Amino acid sequence: MDKPKRATTGQLVADLLRKQILAGHLAPEQKLDEDRLSEELGVSRTPLREAFSALEREGLVLHWPYRGRFVAPRDAAMVVQLLPIIGALEAKAVALQHKWTGAQLDQLSDINRQIADPNRSAGERHQLDREWHELLISGCTNALLRDLIAHQRMLAGVHDGGEQRGMADVRRSTEEHQAIIEAIRRGDFAEAHNRTQEHWDNGVMTIALWRNQQGEGNE
């Protein structure tokens, strides 16, 4: 059996910068100062540039000739394009995942109840919703499919900036979550697939409506 490859310095730097971008520590459109980052991270320019190239391929960093590299700006329209893709992939993952324990389903229900708690902030609901969806596909045995979903979610998270929007229709969303859980509990994975796809389709419409109300839809 081949030994797992050790991550290169460039890959480790890319992981660190990716986390900083996703956490908002490196803000959208912020210029990435090569000298400063090289000194802060204690690495030479070669692995740093390797990291930049990887993040450019992921759409997290932009390289503008004669100006330098910048964290990608938020693009609300991109979110509306990404969510149907995530929904289709997640629905497929749910349909392929037939081995569920009662404890896993109970955990999904528990997180869903926390999302519905009126005392939760929009940011807390946003995080709980992400955890719920991650748990939903955690048992899918198709690793490539899981990785595809994770990557698309990452891009959507960078471009969304939607914590201030939170979950515009919490009641509808949690009811749809519960319908997915109950379909899985019955062993009706075709229904779980359909309910998951419907949930994402409704989410896209909610976000599109919110954007129009905020005056973003005509950009």
ZAMARGU-4260 file (C-alpha; in steps of 0.2 Angstrom, whole numbers, plus 5000, padded with zeros to 4 digits):
<rodrens>
0) 5000/5000/5000 | 5007/5017/4995 | 5010/5029/5010 | 5000/5044/5010 | 5009/5059/5003
5) 5014/5073/5015 | 5008/5090/5012 | 5020/5102/5004 | 5024/5119/5012 | 5014/5127/4998
10) 4999/5116/5002 | 5000/5120/5021 | 5001/5139/5017 | 4986/5137/5005 | 4976/5128/5019
15) 4980/5142/5031 | 4976/5156/5019 | 4960/5148/5014 | 4954/5147/5032 | 4958/5165/5035
20) 4948/5170/5019 | 4933/5159/5024 | 4933/5166/5042 | 4934/5184/5035 | 4951/5187/5043
25) 4957/5191/5025 | 4943/5202/5019 | 4935/5202/5001 | 4945/5213/4990 | 4960/5214/5002
30) 4977/5215/4994 | 4988/5201/4998 | 5005/5208/5003 | 5018/5195/4998 | 5032/5202/5008
35) 5021/5204/5024 | 5013/5187/5022 | 5030/5179/5019 | 5037/5186/5035 | 5021/5183/5045
40) 5020/5165/5040 | 5039/5162/5041 | 5040/5155/5023 | 5049/5160/5007 | 5040/5167/4992
45) 5040/5151/4982 | 5028/5141/4993 | 5018/5157/4996 | 5016/5159/4977 | 5012/5140/4976
50) 4998/5144/4988 | 4992/5159/4979 | 4991/5148/4963 | 4980/5135/4971 | 4968/5148/4979
55) 4967/5156/4962 | 4961/5140/4954 | 4948/5138/4968 | 4942/5156/4964 | 4946/5163/4981
60) 4960/5174/4975 | 4962/5185/4960 | 4978/5190/4951 | 4977/5207/4943 | 4992/5211/4932
65) 5002/5226/4938 | 4992/5227/4954 | 4995/5211/4963 | 4984/5198/4971 | 4968/5201/4980
70) 4955/5191/4990 | 4940/5188/4978 | 4926/5201/4980 | 4909/5194/4985 | 4897/5191/4971
75) 4879/5188/4977 | 4874/5183/4959 | 4887/5169/4960 | 4878/5162/4975 | 4862/5160/4966
80) 4871/5150/4952 | 4880/5139/4965 | 4866/5134/4976 | 4856/5124/4963 | 4873/5114/4960
85) 4875/5111/4978 | 4857/5106/4979 | 4858/5093/4965 | 4874/5086/4972 | 4868/5085/4990
90) 4851/5077/4984 | 4862/5063/4975 | 4872/5061/4991 | 4857/5058/5001 | 4850/5046/4989
95) 4866/5036/4989 | 4867/5035/5008 | 4856/5021/5014 | 4865/5016/5031 | 4858/5028/5045
100) 4857/5025/5063 | 4843/5031/5075 | 4856/5042/5084 | 4862/5050/5068 | 4844/5055/5063
105) 4840/5061/5081 | 4856/5072/5080 | 4849/5079/5064 | 4832/5083/5072 | 4841/5090/5087
110) 4851/5102/5077 | 4835/5107/5067 | 4826/5111/5084 | 4841/5122/5088 | 4839/5131/5071
115) 4821/5134/5075 | 4825/5142/5092 | 4819/5160/5091 | 4832/5165/5104 | 4846/5160/5091
120) 4855/5174/5082 | 4855/5174/5063 | 4874/5170/5064 | 4870/5155/5075 | 4857/5149/5064
125) 4868/5151/5049 | 4881/5140/5057 | 4869/5127/5063 | 4861/5126/5046 | 4879/5122/5039
130) 4882/5109/5052 | 4865/5101/5048 | 4869/5099/5030 | 4886/5093/5033 | 4879/5079/5044
135) 4866/5075/5031 | 4879/5069/5019 | 4893/5064/5031 | 4889/5045/5028 | 4889/5046/5009
140) 4903/5033/5004 | 4906/5043/4988 | 4921/5053/4993 | 4922/5062/4977 | 4904/5068/4978
145) 4907/5074/4996 | 4922/5084/4990 | 4913/5092/4976 | 4899/5097/4988 | 4912/5104/5001
150) 4921/5114/4987 | 4905/5122/4980 | 4899/5126/4998 | 4916/5134/5001 | 4914/5145/4986
155) 4896/5149/4991 | 4901/5154/5009 | 4915/5166/5002 | 4903/5175/4990 | 4887/5175/5001
160) 4891/5186/5016 | 4873/5182/5020 | 4874/5180/5039 | 4865/5197/5040 | 4851/5189/5030
165) 4852/5173/5041 | 4838/5161/5036 | 4824/5172/5028 | 4811/5159/5031 | 4817/5149/5046
170) 4800/5140/5049 | 4799/5134/5031 | 4817/5128/5031 | 4816/5118/5047 | 4800/5110/5041
175) 4809/5105/5025 | 4823/5098/5035 | 4811/5088/5046 | 4803/5081/5030 | 4820/5075/5024
180) 4823/5067/5041 | 4807/5058/5041 | 4809/5051/5023 | 4826/5044/5028 | 4818/5037/5044
185) 4805/5028/5033 | 4819/5021/5021 | 4811/5031/5007 | 4827/5037/4999 | 4819/5043/4983
190) 4808/5054/4993 | 4823/5060/5003 | 4831/5065/4987 | 4816/5074/4980 | 4813/5083/4997
195) 4832/5088/4997 | 4831/5095/4980 | 4815/5104/4984 | 4823/5112/4999 | 4837/5119/4989
200) 4826/5125/4975 | 4816/5135/4988 | 4831/5142/4996 | 4837/5149/4979 | 4820/5157/4977
205) 4821/5165/4994 | 4839/5172/4991 | 4834/5179/4974 | 4819/5187/4982 | 4830/5194/4996
210) 4842/5201/4983 | 4828/5210/4974 | 4822/5217/4990 | 4840/5224/4994 | 4841/5231/4976
215) 4855/5218/4971 | 4845/5209/4958 | 4848/5222/4944 | 4867/5222/4946
</rodrens>
